[in-house]
Amino acid sequence: MQTIRWGVLGAGAIARTFIKNLGTEATGILAGAASRSRSSAVALADGHPGVQVFDRPADLLGSPTIDAVYIAAPHPAHAALAIAAAEAGKAVLCEKPAGLNYGEAMAMVDAARRSRVFFMEAFMYRCHPQTAAAVEAVRSGKIGRVRLIEASFCFRAGFDARGRLFDPALGGGAILDVGCYTVSAARLLAGAALGGAAVEPEDVKGSVQFNSAGTDSIAAATLVFPQGILARVLAATEMNHPHSVVVHGDEGTLTLDNPWFPGSGGSLVLQPVRPGKSIRQEFAEGPGPYALEAALTVAALRAGRLQAEAPAPDWNDTLANARTLDRWRESAGLAYPSEDPAKRRRTVRGQTLRPGRSGRMPALEVPGCPVPVSRLLLGTMALSRKEGPYILEEFIEQGGNALDTAHIYSGGQEELALGRWLRAHPGLRPRLFLLGKGAHTPHCNPLSMSIQLGQSLERMGTGHVDLYLLHRDNPAVPVGEFVDALNRELRAGRIRAFGGSNWSRARIDAANAYARKHRLQGFTALSNNFSLARMVDPVWDGCISSAGPEWRRWFRRTGIPLFAWSSQARGFFTPRSGPRLRQDTELVRCWYSPDNFERKRRAALLAEERGVSPLNIALAYVLAQAFPTFALIGPQTLEELHTSLPALHVALSPEDCAWLNLERASRSPRGGSK
């Protein structure tokens, strides 16, 4: 059995503690070290003969002598190192918190998933038998119905405004340093009380005491879990307070008086509510938590597992913890400078943003627009969230250049977020295609359109949008008034081309007839729904689907490009939908029908043949039409983004499309239909 060889990135106290726990067949051995400076790496390796010191972390990650890495660098370095390690094929054990925020944690997990390597957030207490015993005691009902969980992790450190515990640039503060433990434990035990895995709170309300550096020295929060379970969590870097976890139930109390460093003293105590003898379990013997987390990683590698087994944190657990910490900080008004999109000069990989770094995306010309447009457009309805810029930057690096936004999205917050992001990348705007929309009902008239366009341009900090669409139609307004107003914006240079969203064929034809008669520019694009699944009921009032045969003939005749929204039927072609799956009421209302389930069945058959997912087949169907099409996608995570990309490389014939859309009864297995 091969001994696992560890490389350690970072040279602080926790790295030294981890190294002390290596050296056996179960834990693996220290084989390499690297840090921000060679001297600190040399000091870390001192006393460990045969350990190779690398000049740079990249050299360690590129070495064939390293199987797994332990990341113990300051918080802001975690994401870039973990992603680079995963892409180098190394197993990753990363110190908590995984990233500064959910966006970084999401990128780390996504890199591990795509590279098919092990990744675990190093909550070492979760690997210890004491934690497993606490989970089992709660899950088995030994203290009855759980009402309240209390968790605290506090210590007093000497204040140093430039130290990692206090400096905002280093992700300093009590919440990220030790509050992550308390949230992790509360979520784990609340999940156990509910009979499952660690659970995410339904509500988070937090507060902090700020220090002169602008970070949190003391932080507290109340978490509300399903079935009314409450948790109170406390964290501090400038206040001493006993470390403890206490779970209060109807029939007793469970107490861990040394929850974070089990094995070095402390115990688990079950105290009944009614008079009776308490039960105490000691966990002083056996390997310590750092040795156990190393051994867990080694065992996973040997078994071919990519994730840890409970109660150690798996990927979903890490992501849920990061989201909860974000909510705690947001509730308390705490943010880090690097989280401001206007100040983000580097990607999550720690590199300058470079379009097309990771891939190329097919593109088509759109009349009047200055750059070829990628066949996928990224919707910006979630850009204002912390994870939004990470998804946008990955889309750009995958070769996408087209962004879809609208005046109405989040009351303007998405356009403001896009503007902040554009300011951080001033040379990128000429390479991008911006699709803007305005004049949504009830403000669908030429005057409102002009006002909203000006507001959108101001929010985004750009002088023009490349394609501007009327977000809805208003049949009460003569179509010529819209055409005249849009041509004025065209002459003013505020738009390069225009069109409509959720417009009928008759109104588009009338608009273009008016434009021809008056020698004006007409509508050059349309954005209606188009997907393999038939829209049974409109997603929103006033929505129009263009998927029927009459529409397809119209697009072929006019050559007008279609920018298809809900191009993937809002998840209908994923495992979320099925005749017996009815939890998503909107999915049921808009897409459930016998003919759509037959389309999904056929997409699954073709997907198996092509080695892709049914979702990819459905998206490829949109892009395979006999007229120019673009697909608007709205991924909420990096995984969803990467799930869509294979569709770009799936070629469907007209016969394939007809069979998928139930226009042909059968199809030969090799791709032709009959």
N, C-alpha and C positions, 0 to 999 in steps of 0.2 A: 504494500500500500504506500503510495507516494506521500511523503511529508509535505504539507502545504507550506509554501514559503511566503511570508508576509513582507510587504513594504509599508513603511509608516511615513505618512506625510504630515509634518508638523512636529515641533520639538518642545511643546509645553509639558506641564506637569502631568496632564492626563495621558499623554503619549508615553511618558516614562512609566506610569502605572500600568498601562496596557502591556508594555514590553516585558515588565517583570512577571507577567502571567503567561508568557509564551514559553515554549521550550519542550513541549511533550508531543507525542504522536497525536493526541486529541486536539491540542490547541494550535499546532503548527509552530514554526520557528521564525525568528526575525532574520530576514535575508537582505533587506535594503532599507535605507533611510534617506529622506530628502526634506528640505525645508526652504524657507525664503532665503536663507544664507547657508553656504556650505559649512561655515564654522558651527552653526547650531546643529546641523545634521551630524557633524563629526562628534560633537559633544553628546548627542543622543545615542550614537552607536558605541561610544566609549565603554569598554568593559564587555563588549559582545564580539568576540573574535569571529572573523570571517564575514562580518556584515559589510556589504558594499555601500559606500556613501556616494550618492549621486549629486551632481552639480545642480540639477534642476528637477523639479517634480516630473516634467515631461520625459526626462531620461529614465527615471524609475518606471514610469508607466509604459515606456517602450521596451523595457527589458524582458527577455524571455525567462529570466531567473526569478520573476515575481508572479505569484499566482493570485494573490489577494492583497488589497490595500486597506489600511486603517487610516481614515482621514481625521486628523486632530488639529487642523489649522483653524484660525479664527473663522467665525461664522460666515462672513461674506465670501470666503474662499471655497466653502463647501461645494456649492453647485458646480462651479467650473471644474474643480478637481474630480468630483464624482462623475460628471458627464464624460470627461476625458478618460477616466479610468474605465468606465463601462465601454466606451467606444474602442478602447485598447484591449477589451476582452478580459478585464480583471474583475474578480468579485469585489464588492464594495461594502465595507462596514464603516459607516460615516457617523461621527459624533453628532449628538443632538445639539440644537435642532437641525434637522436635515438641511433646511435653507432658511433664509431670512423670512420667507413668506411662502404662501401656498404656491405661487407661481414658480418659485425656484424648486420647491419640493416636487411639483408636477414635472418639471423638466428633468430632474434627476431620475424619477421613477420611469419617465418615458424613455430616457436613454437606456436604462437597464432593461426595460421591456423589449425595445427594438434590437438591442445587442444580445439579448438572451443571456444576461449574467445575473448573478445573485446580488441583491442590494438589501441592506437593512440599516435602519436608523439605530444607533448604538445606545438604546436605553438598556443599560446592562442589568438594572434591577428586574426587568421583565424576564430575564433569562434564569432567574434564581428560583429554587423550589419554594421559597417563602411566598413569592408572588403567586405561583401556581396554587399553593395551599389557600391563600386568601380568596382567589377567584373561585375555587371549588367550594369553600365554605359559604360564600355568598350565593353562588348558583344553586347549591343544594338546599338552601333555605334554613341554614342553621341559626340565622338571626331574624328569621321571618321576612316580612315585606320590608324592603329597604326604603327609608324615608330621606335620609340625608347622608352625604359623604363629605368629610372634611379632609383636606390635604394641605400640608404646609412644607415648604423647603426654604429656609431662611439662614443667612449668615451675615456677618459684619466684616466687610473688607475695607481696607484703607482707601479712601477716595483718591483716584488718579484720573483726571479728566482725559488723559490720553491712553489709559489702560483699556484692555479689551472688555472689562466689565462695565465701563462707563461711556466710552467713546461712541457716538452715534455712527461714525464711519465704520466701526468694527462690529456693529450690531449689538452694542452694549445694552445693558438693562436687565432687570430681574426677570421679566416675563420670558425672554428668550433663553436666558442662562439657566434658570431653575424653575420658572413657572411652567415650562414645558413638561417637567416631571409631574407636577401636580395635576395638570390637565390630562396628561397621559393616564395617570392612575385613576382619576375620577371617571374618565371615559371607559376604562377597562372594567372597573367595578360596577358602574351603572349598567354596562352591557351584560355583565355576569348576572346582575339582579334581574335583568329582563330575559335571561336564558340564552344569550348569544354572545357574539364577539363585542369588542369595544364599540361604543356607540357615540354618535355625534350629538351634541346638545341642540335642543330646539331654540334656545335663547341664551345669550351671553351678555352680561352687564358687568363692566369692569371699571376700576378707577386706579389711579396711580399717584404716587408722590414723586415729582420730578426733582432731579438734582441740578446743579449749576451747569452740567454738561448737556442737559436736555434729554436725558434718558431717565428711566424709571428705577428708583432705588427701592421702593416698596410698591407692590402691586397686589390688588385683591380683585376677585371676581365671583359672581354667582352664576352658576350654570344650571339650566333647567333641561332635564332629560324627559323622554317619553314616560308616561304614567305618573308625571308629577315628581319624579325623583329630583332632589335638589343637591347641588354640590357647592361648597364654599372653598375656594382655593386661595392660598396666600403665598407670595414669593417676595424675597428681599435680598439685597446685596449690601445693605447698610443697617441691618437690624438683626439681632439674635432672637430666635424663637425656636422652640422645640420642633424637630423634624417629626412629623407623624402623619399617619393616615388613619382616620376613624370612620367606620361605617355604622350608622345607626339604623337598626331595624325594629320592627314592632316587638320582637321577642328577644332582642339582645343587641350587643355591640361588639364589633370586631375592631381591634386596635393593632396597628403595626407601629411600634415605637422606634424602629429603625428601618423605614421603608426603602430608603434610597441606596443604602450600602449594606444589604443583608449579608450575613456571614461574619460580620465584625462586631458581634453583639446584637442585642435586641431580640424581640420575640413577637409572635402572633398570639393575641389574647382574645378569647371569646368569653364575654361576660353576659350571662342571662339577665333579663329585666327583672324577673321574679327572683326572690332569694334562692341562691343555688351556687354550686361550686363553679368557679371559672375554669376554663381550659386554656392552658398555656403550651405553645409549641416553640421550641428553641431551634435555631438554624445556624449554630455556630460552627459546625463541622462541614467538611467537604470543600470543594473548590469555591473560590470567590466569584463574584459576578463578572469581573473582567475576563477571567479564565473561561467562564461559562459562555459568554458571548462569542469569544474566539472559537470555542469548541462547537458551538451551534453553527457558526459559519462554515467551519471545516466539515462538519457532518452534512450540511446542506450541499456543499460542493461535491462530496463523495456520492451523495444520493441523486445528484442532478437536479436539485430543487433551486428555484430562482428566488423564493421567498421564505421567510421564517415562519415557523408554526407557532400558534398561540400558546402561551400568552406573550411571546416575543412579537414585536410589531411587524405585520406584513405591509405591503404597499398601500392598501386602502387605509390602514390604521395610520400610517405616516401622513397621508394626505389629509385625513380627517383631523389629525392633531394640528397640522399646519393651518387649516382653515379656522379651527377654533382659536388658535393663538392670534391669527389675524383679526378675528372678531373681538377678542379681548383688547388688543391694541387699538382697534378702531373705536371701540366703545370708550376707551380712556383718552383718545386723542393723541396717540403716539404713532409716529411714522418715521421712517429713516430716509435720509437724503437720497439714497440710491433708488428709492421707490417712486420718486417723482419722474414721470416720463420725460419731462423737459431736461432732466439732468442725466438721463441714461445715455452714456456715450458708448457703452459696450454691451454686448449681448450677454445672456446667461452663461455662455462659454468663456466670458472674459475677453472677447475679441471684438474688433470693430465690425459693425454690420456690413455684410458683403452680399448683395443680391446674387442669387444663383450659386452660392457657395456649395450647397448640398444637393442641388438638382436643377434640372431645366423643366420648364413648363411650356407646353404648346401654346401658341398665341395666334390671334387673328387680327386683321386690320378692322377698325370701325370707322366708317366715313366721318371725316371731320376731326378725328382725334389724332393727336401727334405721335403716339407710340402704339406699337402692337399691344394687344390686350390679352393677358393670360386667360386661358379657357375657364379657369376657376377664379371667382371673385370672393374675397374674404369679407363677410359681413362684420360690421363694427359694433353690433348691438351690445357687446360685452367688453368693449375696449377699456371702459373706465374702471373695470375691476382690476385688482392687483395683478391677476394672471393675464389680463388682456395683452399687454405689450409682449409677453413671451410668445403667445400664439402668433401675433402679428409678425414678429421678427423671424420666427421659424418659417412662416409662410413666404416671406421675402427671400430668405436664404434657400428655400426650396424652389425658387424661380418664379413665384407669383409676383405680379406687380399691380394687380387691380383690386381696389378697395371700394366697398359699397357702404354708403352712409346716408343719413336722412336728417332733416331738420327736427323731426319729431322724436327721434330715438332718445329715450331717457331724458326728455326735456332739454336736450342740447348737450348733455354731459358727454355723450360719445364723440360729438364733433369737437368739443373742448379738449377731450383726451387725445384725439387724433392731432389736434393742433399742437399740444404740448410735445407729443412724440415727434412730429415733423420738425419742430424747432431743435430737437436734439440731433436731428439728422438733416442738416440744411441742404446738403448736396443731393439728396435723394428725390426731392419732389419732381424734377424733370423726367425721372425714369418711371414715375408712378402714373397710373390711370385712376382718377378719382371719379366715381359715380355718385352724384348727389341727388337728393330728392326733396321736394317741397310741395306746398299747396295741398296738404292732406285735408280731407274733410274734417271740420266744417269750413276751413279757410281755403277753399279751392276756387280761387279767382285770380285774375292777372295781377291785381295790386298786391294781394297777400303773397303771391309767388315771388314778386320782385323784392318785397320786404324780407321774406324768409331767406331768399338767396343771399341777400346782403348780410343777414345775421349769420348764416352758415359760413360764408367766406371769412367774416371777422372771427368767428370761433376757431376756425381751422388755420387762420393766419396765412391764407393763400389767396392769390388774386383771381383765381378762376377754378372751376371744376371742368373736367374734360367732357363729361356727359351729364346733362341735367334732365331729370325726369319729373314730370308732374305726378305726384304720388297717388293721386286719384283724379278721376274726371268729374266734372260738374256739367251735366247735360243742359242745365239752365243757362249756361254761359255759351254764347255762340262760339263755335270752334275757331273762327277767324280772330277773335279777340285774344285767345291764347297764342295763336301763331304770331300775331303782331307783337305781343309782349315778349315772347321768347326770341324773336328776331332782334328786338331792341337790345336784349341782353347779349345776344350774339355779337352785334355790332359794337357794344360797349366792351367786349373782350372778357366778360365775366363767365361765359360758357363757350365751349368749342363746338358742341353739338347738343341736340335735345331730343326728347321723346316722351313717352308716357309709361306709367305703371298702372296696371289694372284699367286699361282702356279697351274699348270694344273695337272690332274691325271697322265697323261703320264710322265711328268717330275718327279713327286714324285715317281712313280713306278720305273722309270729308276734310280733315285738316290738311292733308297733302294736296287735295284738289284745290283748296283755297290758296295754298302756298304757290302751286304752279301758276294759277291764274294771276296772282299778284307778284310773280317773280321773286318769291321769298324762299328761304330755306324751310323745308318741311321736317316732319318727324323722321328721324333716322334710326330709332331704336325703340324697342318695346320690352317692358319687364312685367310679364304676367306669370302666373303659376304654370309650370310644365314639369311633369314627372312621369315615370312609368306607371305609378299608381294614380288612379282617377280620384280627383278631389270630390268626395261624396257630398260634403257640406263645406261652404267657404270657411277658411281658417279665420278670417276677419270679415266684417261687413264690407261690402263693396269690392270684394276680391273676384278676380276673373281667372279661370283656367283656360289655357290655350293648347290643351293636349289633344283635342279632338281632331278628326280627319279634315274638317273644313278649315280649321286654323292651320294645320300643317300645309294644306294646299295654298293657303293665303301667304304663308311665309315663303314658300318656294316661288310663288309668283312675284312677290314684291322684293324679295332679297333682304328684307329688313331683319337685322339681327335680333335675336331673342335673348334677354338676360333673365334666366328662369329662376324664380324664387321658390323655396321649398322644393328644390330639385331632387332631394332625397326623401321626399314625402315625410319630413320631420321625424325620421327614425322608423318608419313603417317596415323597412327592409332589414332591420336589425332584430335580434331576439326579443326586443321589447314588445313586439306585436305577435298576436296569435288569437285564434277564435276564442280561447278560454282566458286570455290575458286582457283584462278590462280595467286595470287600475288607472291607466292614463286615459281619462275620460275625453280629452281633446283628440287624442290619437284615434279613439273609437269613433267619435263623432265625425271626424273629417275624412277618415281613410278606410274604415272597416266596411267591407262588402265582399260577397262571394267572388266577384270578378277580380278584386284586388288581391285576395288571398291566392287565387289561381296565378296571378302575375308573380306574386312572391314565390310560389312553388316553382314556377318555371325559371325565375331568376336564380333560385337555389340550385337547380339542376345545371344550368349553364355555368354558374359560379364554380361548382365542383369540377366541371370539365376544364375550366380555364385556370383553376388554382387560385381563385380570388374569393371575395365575399359577395353575397347577394347584393349588399349595398353598392359595391363597385360596379356590378352589372347594371343596377338601376341608374347609377350616375353616368355610366358609359352610354346607356340608352339615350340620355338627354344630349350628350355630346356627339352622338352618331347620326343625328338627323341630317336630312338632305338640304339644310339651310343653315346659316351661321347661328350657332348657339353658344351661350356661355352659362355656366352654372354658378349661382350664388350659394355659398356654403356658410354655415354659422357654427363652426366647432366651438364647443365650450371648454375643451381640453386639448392638449397636444396629441393625446391618443386619438381623439376624434379627427383631428386634422390629418394625421398620418394614415388613419383608416380610409380617408377619402382619396388619397393620392394615387393608389394603384389603378383607379378608374381611368386615369389619363393614358394608360398603356394597354387598355383593353379595346381591341378593334371589333366592332360589331357590324355585320353586313346588313343590308336592307331586309334580307330574309330573317336574320336573327331578330331584328327589331319588330318585324311583323309578328313573329311567333311569340315574342315576349309580351306584346300588346294584344294577344288573343285574336289577331287578325289572320292567323294561320293555325290549322288544327294540329300539325305535327312538324317535327324537325328532325333531320338526320343527326346522329351523334357527332359528326365531324364538323358541324357548323352550318351546313346548308339547310334550308327549310323546304318543306314540300306541302 
